[in-house]
Amino acid sequence: MTETVKKLWKNEYFQTMVMLMLIVLIVFGFWYGSELSLGTQYPALAVVTGSMCTVEGSQCDGWTHPFAHTLHVGDLIILQGVNPADINANYPNSDIIVFHKPTNPDELIVHRVVAKEEKDGEFYFRTKGDGNGVDKWPATPGASEYDPWVVPEDLVVGKVIMRVPWVGQIVLFMHNSVGLPILIVLIIVLIIVEFVFPLFRGKETPSQPKENVKPSI
């Protein structure tokens, strides 16, 4: 059994498959480990809109003003699950939360909490994008600006605890109409280089060694 394993391990195809499996295990292990440690189903997300951007004269494309006090398109945000009672609603220094949109639960929204109230033992949050409306952060918004965004606690995914500029651009690239085909092509090229080319090289007929000819005396 040991000899069989040793021979199998010497096979470069087997080694490549093991490495690919290890990479997949590490990625999924990191993701699910993050879910457990951070207490949320969405430990990391990419910012897809500029609703939290307050930089004047910027398109909030994520490439400019990366360290401004705001969230840009293409930022990667790290979330942590939180007890609704512990969410800070002390605007303008309140928590930024991610929640399922009340009118469309399949859509995730990132906004800052403007106010919090408790009704019948359940918390409700009034939220607003820092860059939305006339009164941008840190100006206190008028009630009409955030009244439509009344979020019950069961729709809250978590609060933002970290922001990493630019990294989310990779995720956004993969979701557009160009990124996914490019990824598929790269995977196909990798498979061809790693597996198909070596098969053709193995079929090449090795050159026969020349027979030793004794010199005539």
C-alpha positions, 0 to 999 in steps of 0.5 A: 500500500505504501509503495502504491501511494509513493508511486501515485504521489510521484505522478505530476497529474496526481500532484496537480489534482491534490493542489487544486483540491487543497486550494478549494478546501482552503477557500471554502474553509476560510469562508465558512470559518469566517461565517462562524467566527463573525456570526453572519452568513455574509462575512465579506461583501463588495460595495456595488453602489455609491450611496455611501460615498460623500466625496465631492466631485467624485464618481465614487468609482473606488479608484480615487480617494480610497481612504476617505471617510466613506464607502466606495464602489469596489470596496470590500467590507467585512461584516460582523453579526450583532445583537440588534440591541447593541447596534449604535444609533448615535448618528453621525457616529452610528454603525453602518449596517447591511440588511435585506431591502424591505421591499426586495429581500433578495437585495442587500443594502449598506446604509448608516443607522440614523435612528433606532426604536423598539416596538413590542420587543423588536427593534426597527432601524431608520437608515440612510446612505451617507451620500444620498439626499440633500443632507450628506453625512455628517449632516442630520438628515430630514425625516423624509430622507430616511422614512422609507428605510425602516428596517426590522431587526430580522432583516439585518445581516450585520454591521461593517467592521472593516473596509478594504479599498479596491479588493471588491473590484475583483468580485464586481469584475467577476459578476459583469458580462466580461469577467466570467467568460474571461475566468472560464477561458483562463481555467480552460487554458490552465487545464490544457497547459497542465493536462493536455500538453503533457499527454502529447509530449508523452506520445512522442517517440523517444530517440533510440540509443545508438548501438556501440560499434567496436572499432575494427582492428 
